[in-house]
């Protein structure tokens, strides 16, 4: 699927910000949330994951997070209250009027998914990919890395992890000033709140991805947790077909 063939749709968030989402396929709704510095196209469409899931009878719904892609990227700090990304996700679900659906995300999208669950979202199944327990319990630990990427952009040694993250940001056209404000919205989640989530929750992570702590430990927190390791690290696992395969396998269990 070409990028030009995927047309955005828009809705107004609770504060009036115009946020974008995309859809492909028909059937049972599946909401997919992308990661930081990314967008719906890059995370879910470019490498075939969305088409794979749509081919199995899914209405695949993919928002661009606030500050990303075609969604609004205001530079007013007032537009970025705590937990705003989960607020926006809940607003999209309400806007679409879907009740029997599944929900998941990659990296920041996984954290946003879990925050939406803690705040009352009730999909039949949920998954988080590219996320570990530390990235949920201590959000500023990883947030500090991205703050350094953004604040010192243009100065990172070539080939460093920071340099590669900045290079990725350039490919997606992200707004660095808006993204810095996004970092201030992260909220730590208490472990008891995770344990209270009773729906099946899948955790999928690259076997060489240790950016956010242990993915297996995160899966083990949930009463109906499920874990699968796939090839790759945090940056490369999302490019591989095994990600879409693992999501599809979890959703039909």
ROMARFI-124326 format. One record per residue (C-alpha): x, z, y; residue in three letters; residue number from 1. Coordinates in steps of 0.5 Angstrom, whole numbers, plus 500, padded with zeros to 3 digits. Each point is the difference from the previous one (the first is absolute). Layout:
ROMARFI-124326
<c1 X | c3 Z | c2 Y | residu ala | num NUM> .
...
END
This chain:
ROMARFI-124326
<c1 500 | c3 500 | c2 500 | residu unk | num 1> .
<c1 503 | c3 498 | c2 507 | residu unk | num 2> .
<c1 500 | c3 505 | c2 506 | residu unk | num 3> .
<c1 496 | c3 495 | c2 504 | residu unk | num 4> .
<c1 494 | c3 500 | c2 495 | residu unk | num 5> .
<c1 499 | c3 507 | c2 500 | residu unk | num 6> .
<c1 496 | c3 502 | c2 506 | residu unk | num 7> .
<c1 499 | c3 507 | c2 503 | residu unk | num 8> .
<c1 494 | c3 504 | c2 501 | residu unk | num 9> .
<c1 499 | c3 505 | c2 506 | residu unk | num 10> .
<c1 497 | c3 507 | c2 501 | residu unk | num 11> .
<c1 500 | c3 505 | c2 505 | residu unk | num 12> .
<c1 503 | c3 507 | c2 498 | residu unk | num 13> .
<c1 497 | c3 506 | c2 502 | residu unk | num 14> .
<c1 504 | c3 500 | c2 507 | residu unk | num 15> .
<c1 498 | c3 493 | c2 501 | residu unk | num 16> .
<c1 507 | c3 497 | c2 497 | residu unk | num 17> .
<c1 499 | c3 493 | c2 497 | residu unk | num 18> .
<c1 503 | c3 500 | c2 493 | residu unk | num 19> .
<c1 500 | c3 494 | c2 495 | residu unk | num 20> .
<c1 499 | c3 499 | c2 493 | residu unk | num 21> .
<c1 500 | c3 495 | c2 495 | residu unk | num 22> .
<c1 496 | c3 498 | c2 494 | residu unk | num 23> .
<c1 501 | c3 496 | c2 494 | residu unk | num 24> .
<c1 496 | c3 499 | c2 493 | residu unk | num 25> .
<c1 494 | c3 503 | c2 498 | residu unk | num 26> .
<c1 497 | c3 506 | c2 496 | residu unk | num 27> .
<c1 502 | c3 507 | c2 500 | residu unk | num 28> .
<c1 503 | c3 502 | c2 507 | residu unk | num 29> .
<c1 507 | c3 502 | c2 500 | residu unk | num 30> .
<c1 503 | c3 503 | c2 506 | residu unk | num 31> .
<c1 508 | c3 499 | c2 501 | residu unk | num 32> .
<c1 504 | c3 503 | c2 505 | residu unk | num 33> .
<c1 507 | c3 497 | c2 502 | residu unk | num 34> .
<c1 506 | c3 504 | c2 502 | residu unk | num 35> .
<c1 504 | c3 502 | c2 506 | residu unk | num 36> .
<c1 503 | c3 494 | c2 504 | residu unk | num 37> .
<c1 496 | c3 495 | c2 496 | residu unk | num 38> .
<c1 493 | c3 497 | c2 500 | residu unk | num 39> .
<c1 494 | c3 498 | c2 495 | residu unk | num 40> .
<c1 503 | c3 493 | c2 499 | residu unk | num 41> .
<c1 507 | c3 502 | c2 499 | residu unk | num 42> .
<c1 499 | c3 506 | c2 495 | residu unk | num 43> .
<c1 494 | c3 497 | c2 496 | residu unk | num 44> .
<c1 499 | c3 493 | c2 501 | residu unk | num 45> .
<c1 507 | c3 497 | c2 501 | residu unk | num 46> .
<c1 502 | c3 502 | c2 493 | residu unk | num 47> .
<c1 494 | c3 498 | c2 496 | residu unk | num 48> .
<c1 497 | c3 507 | c2 499 | residu unk | num 49> .
<c1 494 | c3 499 | c2 503 | residu unk | num 50> .
<c1 498 | c3 494 | c2 497 | residu unk | num 51> .
<c1 502 | c3 503 | c2 493 | residu unk | num 52> .
<c1 495 | c3 505 | c2 501 | residu unk | num 53> .
<c1 495 | c3 496 | c2 503 | residu unk | num 54> .
<c1 500 | c3 495 | c2 494 | residu unk | num 55> .
<c1 498 | c3 506 | c2 496 | residu unk | num 56> .
<c1 493 | c3 501 | c2 504 | residu unk | num 57> .
<c1 502 | c3 504 | c2 506 | residu unk | num 58> .
<c1 498 | c3 499 | c2 507 | residu unk | num 59> .
<c1 507 | c3 502 | c2 503 | residu unk | num 60> .
<c1 500 | c3 503 | c2 507 | residu unk | num 61> .
<c1 506 | c3 501 | c2 504 | residu unk | num 62> .
<c1 501 | c3 503 | c2 506 | residu unk | num 63> .
<c1 505 | c3 499 | c2 505 | residu unk | num 64> .
<c1 502 | c3 507 | c2 502 | residu unk | num 65> .
<c1 499 | c3 502 | c2 508 | residu unk | num 66> .
<c1 507 | c3 498 | c2 503 | residu unk | num 67> .
<c1 501 | c3 495 | c2 495 | residu unk | num 68> .
<c1 498 | c3 493 | c2 498 | residu unk | num 69> .
<c1 494 | c3 497 | c2 504 | residu unk | num 70> .
<c1 497 | c3 507 | c2 502 | residu unk | num 71> .
<c1 501 | c3 503 | c2 506 | residu unk | num 72> .
<c1 507 | c3 503 | c2 502 | residu unk | num 73> .
<c1 498 | c3 505 | c2 506 | residu unk | num 74> .
<c1 506 | c3 503 | c2 504 | residu unk | num 75> .
<c1 496 | c3 506 | c2 502 | residu unk | num 76> .
<c1 502 | c3 506 | c2 496 | residu unk | num 77> .
<c1 492 | c3 502 | c2 501 | residu unk | num 78> .
<c1 499 | c3 495 | c2 495 | residu unk | num 79> .
<c1 504 | c3 503 | c2 495 | residu unk | num 80> .
<c1 497 | c3 507 | c2 498 | residu unk | num 81> .
<c1 502 | c3 503 | c2 494 | residu unk | num 82> .
<c1 498 | c3 497 | c2 493 | residu unk | num 83> .
<c1 497 | c3 494 | c2 504 | residu unk | num 84> .
<c1 502 | c3 495 | c2 494 | residu unk | num 85> .
<c1 495 | c3 504 | c2 495 | residu unk | num 86> .
<c1 495 | c3 500 | c2 506 | residu unk | num 87> .
<c1 500 | c3 493 | c2 500 | residu unk | num 88> .
<c1 500 | c3 498 | c2 493 | residu unk | num 89> .
<c1 494 | c3 505 | c2 499 | residu unk | num 90> .
<c1 497 | c3 496 | c2 506 | residu unk | num 91> .
<c1 501 | c3 493 | c2 497 | residu unk | num 92> .
<c1 497 | c3 503 | c2 493 | residu unk | num 93> .
<c1 494 | c3 502 | c2 504 | residu unk | num 94> .
<c1 500 | c3 494 | c2 504 | residu unk | num 95> .
<c1 499 | c3 495 | c2 494 | residu unk | num 96> .
<c1 495 | c3 505 | c2 497 | residu unk | num 97> .
<c1 504 | c3 500 | c2 493 | residu unk | num 98> .
<c1 498 | c3 506 | c2 496 | residu unk | num 99> .
<c1 503 | c3 498 | c2 493 | residu unk | num 100> .
<c1 507 | c3 498 | c2 501 | residu unk | num 101> .
<c1 507 | c3 501 | c2 498 | residu unk | num 102> .
<c1 505 | c3 502 | c2 505 | residu unk | num 103> .
<c1 508 | c3 499 | c2 500 | residu unk | num 104> .
<c1 506 | c3 499 | c2 504 | residu unk | num 105> .
<c1 508 | c3 499 | c2 501 | residu unk | num 106> .
<c1 504 | c3 505 | c2 503 | residu unk | num 107> .
<c1 497 | c3 502 | c2 506 | residu unk | num 108> .
<c1 494 | c3 497 | c2 497 | residu unk | num 109> .
<c1 500 | c3 505 | c2 494 | residu unk | num 110> .
<c1 501 | c3 506 | c2 505 | residu unk | num 111> .
<c1 494 | c3 497 | c2 504 | residu unk | num 112> .
<c1 496 | c3 499 | c2 494 | residu unk | num 113> .
<c1 501 | c3 508 | c2 498 | residu unk | num 114> .
<c1 499 | c3 502 | c2 507 | residu unk | num 115> .
<c1 493 | c3 496 | c2 499 | residu unk | num 116> .
<c1 499 | c3 503 | c2 494 | residu unk | num 117> .
<c1 501 | c3 507 | c2 502 | residu unk | num 118> .
<c1 495 | c3 499 | c2 506 | residu unk | num 119> .
<c1 495 | c3 498 | c2 496 | residu unk | num 120> .
<c1 500 | c3 493 | c2 497 | residu unk | num 121> .
<c1 498 | c3 499 | c2 493 | residu unk | num 122> .
<c1 502 | c3 494 | c2 497 | residu unk | num 123> .
<c1 499 | c3 499 | c2 493 | residu unk | num 124> .
<c1 507 | c3 499 | c2 499 | residu unk | num 125> .
<c1 506 | c3 501 | c2 505 | residu unk | num 126> .
<c1 508 | c3 498 | c2 499 | residu unk | num 127> .
<c1 506 | c3 501 | c2 504 | residu unk | num 128> .
<c1 506 | c3 496 | c2 499 | residu unk | num 129> .
<c1 507 | c3 501 | c2 503 | residu unk | num 130> .
<c1 499 | c3 507 | c2 501 | residu unk | num 131> .
<c1 502 | c3 507 | c2 498 | residu unk | num 132> .
<c1 498 | c3 507 | c2 500 | residu unk | num 133> .
<c1 505 | c3 502 | c2 506 | residu unk | num 134> .
<c1 497 | c3 494 | c2 504 | residu unk | num 135> .
<c1 493 | c3 503 | c2 500 | residu unk | num 136> .
<c1 502 | c3 508 | c2 501 | residu unk | num 137> .
<c1 506 | c3 498 | c2 505 | residu unk | num 138> .
<c1 498 | c3 494 | c2 504 | residu unk | num 139> .
<c1 505 | c3 501 | c2 506 | residu unk | num 140> .
<c1 506 | c3 500 | c2 495 | residu unk | num 141> .
<c1 499 | c3 493 | c2 499 | residu unk | num 142> .
<c1 497 | c3 499 | c2 507 | residu unk | num 143> .
<c1 507 | c3 502 | c2 503 | residu unk | num 144> .
<c1 503 | c3 494 | c2 497 | residu unk | num 145> .
<c1 495 | c3 495 | c2 502 | residu unk | num 146> .
<c1 501 | c3 503 | c2 507 | residu unk | num 147> .
<c1 507 | c3 499 | c2 500 | residu unk | num 148> .
<c1 499 | c3 493 | c2 498 | residu unk | num 149> .
<c1 495 | c3 498 | c2 506 | residu unk | num 150> .
<c1 504 | c3 504 | c2 505 | residu unk | num 151> .
<c1 507 | c3 498 | c2 499 | residu unk | num 152> .
<c1 498 | c3 492 | c2 498 | residu unk | num 153> .
<c1 505 | c3 495 | c2 501 | residu unk | num 154> .
<c1 506 | c3 505 | c2 499 | residu unk | num 155> .
<c1 499 | c3 501 | c2 492 | residu unk | num 156> .
<c1 506 | c3 498 | c2 496 | residu unk | num 157> .
<c1 499 | c3 494 | c2 497 | residu unk | num 158> .
<c1 498 | c3 501 | c2 492 | residu unk | num 159> .
<c1 498 | c3 507 | c2 501 | residu unk | num 160> .
<c1 493 | c3 502 | c2 498 | residu unk | num 161> .
<c1 498 | c3 501 | c2 508 | residu unk | num 162> .
<c1 502 | c3 493 | c2 501 | residu unk | num 163> .
<c1 496 | c3 497 | c2 494 | residu unk | num 164> .
<c1 494 | c3 504 | c2 503 | residu unk | num 165> .
<c1 501 | c3 497 | c2 507 | residu unk | num 166> .
<c1 501 | c3 493 | c2 497 | residu unk | num 167> .
<c1 493 | c3 501 | c2 496 | residu unk | num 168> .
<c1 497 | c3 503 | c2 506 | residu unk | num 169> .
<c1 502 | c3 493 | c2 504 | residu unk | num 170> .
<c1 497 | c3 496 | c2 494 | residu unk | num 171> .
<c1 493 | c3 503 | c2 501 | residu unk | num 172> .
<c1 500 | c3 500 | c2 508 | residu unk | num 173> .
<c1 499 | c3 508 | c2 500 | residu unk | num 174> .
<c1 499 | c3 503 | c2 507 | residu unk | num 175> .
<c1 506 | c3 505 | c2 500 | residu unk | num 176> .
<c1 497 | c3 504 | c2 506 | residu unk | num 177> .
<c1 493 | c3 501 | c2 496 | residu unk | num 178> .
<c1 503 | c3 501 | c2 494 | residu unk | num 179> .
<c1 504 | c3 506 | c2 503 | residu unk | num 180> .
<c1 493 | c3 503 | c2 502 | residu unk | num 181> .
<c1 498 | c3 499 | c2 493 | residu unk | num 182> .
<c1 505 | c3 505 | c2 497 | residu unk | num 183> .
<c1 498 | c3 505 | c2 504 | residu unk | num 184> .
<c1 493 | c3 500 | c2 496 | residu unk | num 185> .
<c1 502 | c3 502 | c2 494 | residu unk | num 186> .
<c1 497 | c3 506 | c2 496 | residu unk | num 187> .
<c1 503 | c3 504 | c2 495 | residu unk | num 188> .
<c1 495 | c3 501 | c2 494 | residu unk | num 189> .
<c1 500 | c3 507 | c2 496 | residu unk | num 190> .
<c1 501 | c3 500 | c2 493 | residu unk | num 191> .
<c1 493 | c3 503 | c2 498 | residu unk | num 192> .
<c1 497 | c3 495 | c2 504 | residu unk | num 193> .
<c1 503 | c3 495 | c2 495 | residu unk | num 194> .
<c1 498 | c3 504 | c2 494 | residu unk | num 195> .
<c1 493 | c3 500 | c2 502 | residu unk | num 196> .
<c1 499 | c3 492 | c2 500 | residu unk | num 197> .
<c1 497 | c3 499 | c2 493 | residu unk | num 198> .
<c1 499 | c3 492 | c2 500 | residu unk | num 199> .
<c1 505 | c3 496 | c2 496 | residu unk | num 200> .
<c1 506 | c3 499 | c2 504 | residu unk | num 201> .
<c1 506 | c3 495 | c2 498 | residu unk | num 202> .
<c1 507 | c3 501 | c2 503 | residu unk | num 203> .
<c1 504 | c3 494 | c2 499 | residu unk | num 204> .
<c1 508 | c3 500 | c2 503 | residu unk | num 205> .
<c1 506 | c3 496 | c2 499 | residu unk | num 206> .
<c1 505 | c3 503 | c2 495 | residu unk | num 207> .
<c1 505 | c3 500 | c2 505 | residu unk | num 208> .
<c1 496 | c3 502 | c2 506 | residu unk | num 209> .
<c1 501 | c3 507 | c2 502 | residu unk | num 210> .
<c1 499 | c3 500 | c2 507 | residu unk | num 211> .
<c1 494 | c3 504 | c2 500 | residu unk | num 212> .
<c1 502 | c3 505 | c2 495 | residu unk | num 213> .
<c1 497 | c3 500 | c2 492 | residu unk | num 214> .
<c1 494 | c3 495 | c2 499 | residu unk | num 215> .
<c1 499 | c3 504 | c2 493 | residu unk | num 216> .
<c1 500 | c3 506 | c2 503 | residu unk | num 217> .
<c1 494 | c3 498 | c2 505 | residu unk | num 218> .
<c1 497 | c3 497 | c2 494 | residu unk | num 219> .
<c1 500 | c3 506 | c2 496 | residu unk | num 220> .
<c1 497 | c3 504 | c2 506 | residu unk | num 221> .
<c1 493 | c3 497 | c2 499 | residu unk | num 222> .
<c1 495 | c3 502 | c2 495 | residu unk | num 223> .
<c1 499 | c3 493 | c2 498 | residu unk | num 224> .
<c1 507 | c3 497 | c2 502 | residu unk | num 225> .
<c1 503 | c3 494 | c2 497 | residu unk | num 226> .
<c1 507 | c3 497 | c2 501 | residu unk | num 227> .
<c1 504 | c3 494 | c2 499 | residu unk | num 228> .
<c1 507 | c3 498 | c2 502 | residu unk | num 229> .
<c1 501 | c3 492 | c2 501 | residu unk | num 230> .
<c1 507 | c3 497 | c2 502 | residu unk | num 231> .
<c1 503 | c3 500 | c2 507 | residu unk | num 232> .
<c1 501 | c3 505 | c2 506 | residu unk | num 233> .
<c1 496 | c3 502 | c2 506 | residu unk | num 234> .
<c1 501 | c3 493 | c2 503 | residu unk | num 235> .
<c1 500 | c3 495 | c2 494 | residu unk | num 236> .
<c1 495 | c3 503 | c2 495 | residu unk | num 237> .
<c1 494 | c3 498 | c2 505 | residu unk | num 238> .
<c1 503 | c3 493 | c2 499 | residu unk | num 239> .
<c1 499 | c3 500 | c2 492 | residu unk | num 240> .
<c1 494 | c3 497 | c2 496 | residu unk | num 241> .
<c1 501 | c3 507 | c2 496 | residu unk | num 242> .
<c1 497 | c3 503 | c2 506 | residu unk | num 243> .
<c1 493 | c3 496 | c2 500 | residu unk | num 244> .
<c1 500 | c3 501 | c2 492 | residu unk | num 245> .
<c1 501 | c3 507 | c2 500 | residu unk | num 246> .
<c1 494 | c3 501 | c2 506 | residu unk | num 247> .
<c1 496 | c3 495 | c2 495 | residu unk | num 248> .
<c1 501 | c3 504 | c2 494 | residu unk | num 249> .
<c1 499 | c3 507 | c2 503 | residu unk | num 250> .
<c1 493 | c3 498 | c2 503 | residu unk | num 251> .
<c1 497 | c3 497 | c2 494 | residu unk | num 252> .
<c1 502 | c3 507 | c2 496 | residu unk | num 253> .
END
